Amino acid sequence: MNERQMNEQQAGEYQPLRPQPGAIGEIFAPVAGFGVTLSSMFRPTVTEQYPREKVPTQRRFHGRHQLNRYADGLEKCIGCELCAWACPADAIYVEGASNSALPENQGLTVRADDSQGAHMSPGERYGAVYQINYLRCIFCGLCIEACPTRALTMTNDFELAGKTRAGMIYEKQDLLAPLSEGMLAAPHPMVEGTTDTDYYSGDVLGPTAAQVGWVREHRPDDETLDAADAVASGTAPAPTPTQHQVRPEEGPGAAERSAGAAAVGSVRVHADGSPVRTAETGSRATSEPGSTSEADLTAGASGRTGVTA
Protein backbone atom coordinates (compact mmCIF):
# COMPACT_ATOMS: atom_id res chain seq x y z
CA MET A 1 0.00 0.00 0.00
CA ASN A 2 1.48 3.33 -1.08
CA GLU A 3 1.25 6.68 0.67
CA ARG A 4 -1.73 7.90 -1.40
CA GLN A 5 -3.77 4.79 -0.56
CA MET A 6 -2.89 5.15 3.12
CA ASN A 7 -4.06 8.77 3.09
CA GLU A 8 -7.32 7.83 1.34
CA GLN A 9 -7.93 5.00 3.81
CA GLN A 10 -7.38 7.33 6.76
CA ALA A 11 -9.75 9.83 5.20
CA GLY A 12 -12.40 7.13 4.72
CA GLU A 13 -12.30 7.43 0.92
CA TYR A 14 -10.26 4.36 0.03
CA GLN A 15 -11.33 2.60 -3.16
CA PRO A 16 -9.99 -0.88 -3.99
CA LEU A 17 -7.97 -1.06 -7.20
CA ARG A 18 -9.48 -4.42 -8.17
CA PRO A 19 -13.01 -4.18 -9.70
CA GLN A 20 -15.65 -5.37 -7.26
CA PRO A 21 -18.61 -7.57 -8.29
CA GLY A 22 -22.03 -6.02 -8.53
CA ALA A 23 -25.17 -7.16 -6.81
CA ILE A 24 -25.76 -10.11 -9.17
CA GLY A 25 -22.09 -11.11 -8.96
CA GLU A 26 -22.28 -11.21 -5.16
CA ILE A 27 -25.30 -13.52 -5.37
CA PHE A 28 -23.52 -16.06 -7.60
CA ALA A 29 -20.09 -15.68 -5.96
CA PRO A 30 -20.43 -18.83 -3.74
CA VAL A 31 -20.92 -21.10 -6.79
CA ALA A 32 -18.66 -19.28 -9.24
CA GLY A 33 -15.82 -21.71 -8.55
CA PHE A 34 -17.95 -24.59 -9.86
CA GLY A 35 -18.24 -23.06 -13.32
CA VAL A 36 -15.81 -25.47 -14.96
CA THR A 37 -17.37 -28.43 -13.17
CA LEU A 38 -20.90 -27.50 -14.19
CA SER A 39 -19.90 -26.88 -17.82
CA SER A 40 -18.17 -30.29 -18.00
CA MET A 41 -21.26 -32.13 -16.78
CA PHE A 42 -22.97 -31.62 -20.15
CA ARG A 43 -20.04 -32.73 -22.31
CA PRO A 44 -19.61 -36.31 -23.59
CA THR A 45 -17.39 -38.53 -21.45
CA VAL A 46 -14.16 -39.73 -23.08
CA THR A 47 -12.52 -42.71 -21.36
CA GLU A 48 -9.34 -44.32 -22.65
CA GLN A 49 -9.77 -48.08 -22.57
CA TYR A 50 -6.20 -48.79 -21.50
CA PRO A 51 -4.64 -51.33 -21.83
CA ARG A 52 -7.09 -52.82 -24.34
CA GLU A 53 -6.86 -49.68 -26.48
CA LYS A 54 -3.59 -47.77 -26.38
CA VAL A 55 -3.62 -44.12 -27.38
CA PRO A 56 -0.42 -42.97 -29.14
CA THR A 57 1.73 -40.58 -27.14
CA GLN A 58 3.01 -37.23 -28.35
CA ARG A 59 6.08 -37.34 -30.59
CA ARG A 60 8.35 -35.72 -28.00
CA PHE A 61 7.14 -37.92 -25.14
CA HIS A 62 9.93 -38.91 -22.74
CA GLY A 63 9.82 -42.70 -22.49
CA ARG A 64 12.30 -45.55 -22.19
CA HIS A 65 15.85 -44.87 -23.33
CA GLN A 66 17.54 -46.42 -26.35
CA LEU A 67 21.20 -46.80 -27.27
CA ASN A 68 21.43 -46.28 -31.02
CA ARG A 69 23.68 -47.69 -33.75
CA TYR A 70 25.29 -46.43 -36.90
CA ALA A 71 24.13 -47.77 -40.25
CA ASP A 72 26.95 -50.32 -40.43
CA GLY A 73 26.07 -51.80 -37.03
CA LEU A 74 28.66 -50.09 -34.81
CA GLU A 75 27.38 -48.64 -31.54
CA LYS A 76 27.14 -44.87 -31.12
CA CYS A 77 27.96 -44.94 -27.40
CA ILE A 78 31.64 -44.16 -26.75
CA GLY A 79 31.53 -44.66 -22.98
CA CYS A 80 32.25 -41.00 -22.14
CA GLU A 81 29.92 -41.15 -19.08
CA LEU A 82 28.59 -37.61 -19.67
CA CYS A 83 25.03 -38.91 -19.39
CA ALA A 84 25.79 -40.34 -15.96
CA TRP A 85 27.27 -37.03 -14.80
CA ALA A 86 24.26 -35.09 -16.11
CA CYS A 87 21.66 -37.32 -14.45
CA PRO A 88 20.16 -35.46 -11.44
CA ALA A 89 18.71 -38.68 -10.01
CA ASP A 90 21.99 -40.64 -10.21
CA ALA A 91 20.14 -43.33 -12.18
CA ILE A 92 22.77 -44.04 -14.88
CA TYR A 93 25.97 -46.04 -14.54
CA VAL A 94 28.47 -46.36 -17.41
CA GLU A 95 31.81 -48.11 -17.74
CA GLY A 96 33.88 -47.28 -20.81
CA ALA A 97 36.47 -49.59 -22.32
CA SER A 98 39.09 -49.34 -25.05
CA ASN A 99 38.58 -50.89 -28.45
CA SER A 100 42.23 -51.89 -28.25
CA ALA A 101 41.30 -54.35 -25.46
CA LEU A 102 39.07 -56.41 -27.75
CA PRO A 103 40.37 -59.98 -28.26
CA GLU A 104 40.57 -59.36 -32.02
CA ASN A 105 43.00 -56.47 -31.43
CA GLN A 106 45.78 -58.27 -29.60
CA GLY A 107 48.97 -56.24 -30.01
CA LEU A 108 47.11 -53.50 -31.94
CA THR A 109 46.45 -49.96 -30.73
CA VAL A 110 43.18 -48.55 -32.06
CA ARG A 111 43.13 -44.78 -32.61
CA ALA A 112 40.28 -42.41 -33.36
CA ASP A 113 41.73 -41.50 -36.77
CA ASP A 114 42.41 -45.10 -37.79
CA SER A 115 39.78 -47.44 -39.26
CA GLN A 116 41.92 -50.55 -38.78
CA GLY A 117 41.22 -53.14 -36.13
CA ALA A 118 37.98 -54.33 -34.57
CA HIS A 119 35.61 -51.74 -33.09
CA MET A 120 32.50 -51.86 -30.98
CA SER A 121 32.03 -48.13 -31.67
CA PRO A 122 33.99 -45.66 -33.83
CA GLY A 123 37.09 -44.20 -32.26
CA GLU A 124 39.08 -45.41 -29.28
CA ARG A 125 36.39 -46.25 -26.70
CA TYR A 126 33.00 -47.89 -26.36
CA GLY A 127 30.48 -48.39 -23.58
CA ALA A 128 31.23 -51.79 -22.06
CA VAL A 129 28.67 -51.53 -19.24
CA TYR A 130 25.55 -49.39 -19.37
CA GLN A 131 22.81 -49.41 -16.74
CA ILE A 132 19.74 -47.28 -16.08
CA ASN A 133 17.84 -47.72 -12.84
CA TYR A 134 14.23 -46.93 -13.70
CA LEU A 135 13.32 -46.83 -10.03
CA ARG A 136 15.30 -43.58 -9.90
CA CYS A 137 14.92 -42.15 -13.41
CA ILE A 138 12.68 -39.06 -13.58
CA PHE A 139 12.64 -38.94 -17.42
CA CYS A 140 13.88 -35.36 -17.50
CA GLY A 141 15.92 -35.87 -20.68
CA LEU A 142 19.10 -34.19 -19.41
CA CYS A 143 21.10 -37.29 -20.31
CA ILE A 144 19.94 -36.91 -23.91
CA GLU A 145 21.14 -33.33 -24.02
CA ALA A 146 24.55 -34.31 -22.62
CA CYS A 147 25.26 -37.11 -25.13
CA PRO A 148 27.82 -35.86 -27.69
CA THR A 149 27.14 -38.56 -30.31
CA ARG A 150 23.33 -38.84 -30.11
CA ALA A 151 23.87 -42.38 -28.86
CA LEU A 152 21.19 -42.06 -26.20
CA THR A 153 17.65 -41.07 -27.12
CA MET A 154 14.23 -41.54 -25.56
CA THR A 155 11.48 -43.60 -27.15
CA ASN A 156 7.71 -43.38 -26.64
CA ASP A 157 7.63 -46.61 -24.65
CA PHE A 158 6.04 -45.91 -21.26
CA GLU A 159 5.15 -49.43 -20.09
CA LEU A 160 8.00 -49.92 -17.67
CA ALA A 161 6.35 -51.64 -14.72
CA GLY A 162 8.20 -54.61 -13.25
CA LYS A 163 7.68 -57.30 -10.66
CA THR A 164 11.05 -56.93 -8.95
CA ARG A 165 13.42 -54.10 -8.12
CA ALA A 166 16.30 -55.87 -9.82
CA GLY A 167 14.26 -56.16 -13.01
CA MET A 168 13.92 -52.38 -13.16
CA ILE A 169 17.67 -51.98 -13.62
CA TYR A 170 18.04 -52.12 -17.38
CA GLU A 171 21.37 -53.39 -18.70
CA LYS A 172 23.05 -52.51 -21.97
CA GLN A 173 21.45 -55.45 -23.78
CA ASP A 174 18.03 -54.16 -22.70
CA LEU A 175 18.69 -50.64 -24.04
CA LEU A 176 20.72 -51.30 -27.19
CA ALA A 177 18.74 -50.89 -30.40
CA PRO A 178 18.35 -54.14 -32.32
CA LEU A 179 20.30 -54.70 -35.50
CA SER A 180 18.24 -53.59 -38.49
CA GLU A 181 18.15 -55.65 -41.64
CA GLY A 182 21.47 -55.07 -43.38
CA MET A 183 23.50 -54.03 -40.32
CA LEU A 184 26.62 -55.99 -39.40
CA ALA A 185 27.00 -57.17 -35.81
CA ALA A 186 29.95 -55.64 -33.95
CA PRO A 187 32.83 -55.93 -33.37
CA HIS A 188 34.25 -55.24 -36.80
CA PRO A 189 36.47 -52.56 -38.41
CA MET A 190 35.24 -49.10 -39.26
CA VAL A 191 34.48 -48.26 -42.87
CA GLU A 192 37.84 -48.14 -44.60
CA GLY A 193 39.40 -44.69 -44.87
CA THR A 194 37.06 -43.08 -42.33
CA THR A 195 37.54 -41.58 -38.88
CA ASP A 196 35.18 -41.22 -35.96
CA THR A 197 34.33 -37.72 -37.22
CA ASP A 198 32.95 -39.21 -40.45
CA TYR A 199 30.62 -41.36 -38.39
CA TYR A 200 29.49 -38.43 -36.26
CA SER A 201 28.79 -36.42 -39.43
CA GLY A 202 26.49 -39.14 -40.79
CA ASP A 203 28.71 -40.02 -43.76
CA VAL A 204 28.49 -43.78 -43.14
CA LEU A 205 25.35 -45.18 -44.79
CA GLY A 206 25.88 -48.93 -44.41
CA PRO A 207 28.39 -51.79 -44.21
CA THR A 208 31.03 -52.22 -46.91
CA ALA A 209 32.45 -55.29 -48.63
CA ALA A 210 35.67 -54.99 -46.63
CA GLN A 211 33.76 -55.05 -43.34
CA VAL A 212 31.72 -58.05 -44.47
CA GLY A 213 34.90 -59.83 -45.51
CA TRP A 214 36.51 -59.19 -42.12
CA VAL A 215 33.53 -60.60 -40.24
CA ARG A 216 33.32 -63.59 -42.60
CA GLU A 217 36.98 -64.36 -41.83
CA HIS A 218 36.68 -64.02 -38.05
CA ARG A 219 33.05 -65.11 -37.51
CA PRO A 220 31.90 -67.17 -40.50
CA ASP A 221 28.71 -68.23 -38.69
CA ASP A 222 27.54 -64.67 -37.96
CA GLU A 223 23.83 -64.49 -38.72
CA THR A 224 24.03 -60.88 -39.97
CA LEU A 225 26.49 -61.64 -42.79
CA ASP A 226 24.03 -62.40 -45.59
CA ALA A 227 21.90 -59.28 -45.16
CA ALA A 228 24.98 -57.06 -44.74
CA ASP A 229 26.57 -58.59 -47.84
CA ALA A 230 23.45 -57.73 -49.83
CA VAL A 231 23.68 -54.10 -48.70
CA ALA A 232 27.40 -53.91 -49.45
CA SER A 233 26.90 -55.32 -52.96
CA GLY A 234 24.09 -52.88 -53.72
CA THR A 235 21.35 -55.49 -54.10
CA ALA A 236 19.54 -54.35 -50.93
CA PRO A 237 18.73 -50.87 -49.61
CA ALA A 238 20.73 -49.26 -46.83
CA PRO A 239 19.57 -50.24 -43.34
CA THR A 240 17.27 -47.96 -41.38
CA PRO A 241 17.27 -47.62 -37.57
CA THR A 242 14.90 -49.83 -35.64
CA GLN A 243 13.22 -48.98 -32.36
CA HIS A 244 13.72 -51.32 -29.45
CA GLN A 245 10.95 -53.73 -28.52
CA VAL A 246 9.83 -53.99 -24.90
CA ARG A 247 12.15 -56.58 -23.35
CA PRO A 248 11.43 -59.38 -25.88
CA GLU A 249 11.77 -63.03 -24.98
CA GLU A 250 15.03 -63.58 -26.84
CA GLY A 251 16.51 -60.31 -25.68
CA PRO A 252 18.16 -57.71 -27.95
CA GLY A 253 21.63 -59.07 -27.16
CA ALA A 254 21.17 -62.28 -29.15
CA ALA A 255 23.12 -61.10 -32.21
CA GLU A 256 25.94 -59.75 -30.05
CA ARG A 257 26.19 -62.99 -28.09
CA SER A 258 26.40 -65.02 -31.28
CA ALA A 259 29.06 -62.62 -32.56
CA GLY A 260 31.23 -63.17 -29.51
CA ALA A 261 30.80 -59.70 -28.02
CA ALA A 262 30.03 -61.22 -24.62
CA ALA A 263 33.72 -61.97 -24.19
CA VAL A 264 34.48 -58.25 -23.93
CA GLY A 265 31.70 -57.40 -21.52
CA SER A 266 29.13 -55.71 -23.76
CA VAL A 267 26.72 -58.54 -22.98
CA ARG A 268 27.49 -60.59 -19.89
CA VAL A 269 26.12 -64.13 -20.11
CA HIS A 270 26.15 -67.38 -18.18
CA ALA A 271 27.35 -70.66 -19.62
CA ASP A 272 23.81 -71.43 -20.79
CA GLY A 273 23.64 -68.14 -22.72
CA SER A 274 21.27 -66.32 -20.37
CA PRO A 275 22.25 -62.71 -19.49
CA VAL A 276 23.78 -62.00 -16.10
CA ARG A 277 21.74 -59.48 -14.12
CA THR A 278 23.34 -57.50 -11.35
CA ALA A 279 22.07 -54.98 -8.86
CA GLU A 280 24.10 -51.83 -8.35
CA THR A 281 26.35 -53.28 -5.67
CA GLY A 282 29.53 -53.73 -7.67
CA SER A 283 30.47 -56.63 -5.39
CA ARG A 284 29.62 -59.60 -7.58
CA ALA A 285 27.39 -60.81 -10.37
CA THR A 286 24.35 -62.88 -9.50
CA SER A 287 25.13 -66.53 -8.91
CA GLU A 288 22.14 -67.83 -10.86
CA PRO A 289 20.66 -66.68 -14.17
CA GLY A 290 18.10 -63.95 -13.55
CA SER A 291 18.47 -64.04 -9.75
CA THR A 292 19.58 -61.32 -7.36
CA SER A 293 20.35 -61.71 -3.68
CA GLU A 294 18.55 -59.68 -1.01
CA ALA A 295 21.84 -58.06 -0.03
CA ASP A 296 22.31 -56.89 -3.61
CA LEU A 297 18.84 -55.35 -3.66
CA THR A 298 19.42 -53.55 -0.37
CA ALA A 299 22.72 -52.12 -1.54
CA GLY A 300 21.22 -51.19 -4.89
CA ALA A 301 18.64 -49.01 -3.18
CA SER A 302 21.16 -47.23 -0.99
CA GLY A 303 23.66 -46.02 -3.57
CA ARG A 304 25.20 -46.56 -6.96
CA THR A 305 28.58 -48.18 -7.33
CA GLY A 306 30.36 -50.08 -10.03
CA VAL A 307 29.40 -53.40 -11.55
CA THR A 308 31.88 -56.12 -12.27
CA ALA A 309 31.50 -58.56 -15.11
Buried (B, 14 or more C-beta within 10 A) or exposed (E): EEEEEEEBEEEEEBEEEEEEEEEEEEEEEEEEEEEEEEEEEEEEEEEEEEEEEEEEEEEEEBBBBBBBBBBBBBBBBBBBBBBBEBBEBBBBBBBBBBBBBBEBBEEEEBBBEBBEBBBBBBBBBBBBBBBBBBBBBEBBBBBBEBBEBEBBBBBBBBEBEEEEBBBBBBBBBBBBBBBBBBBBBBBBBBBEEBBBEBBBEEEBEBBBBBBBBBBBEBBEEBEBBEBBBBBBEEEBEBBEBBEBEEBEEEBBBBBBBBBBBBBBBBBBBBEEEEBBBBBBBBBEBBEEBEEBBEEBBEBBEEEBBEBBB
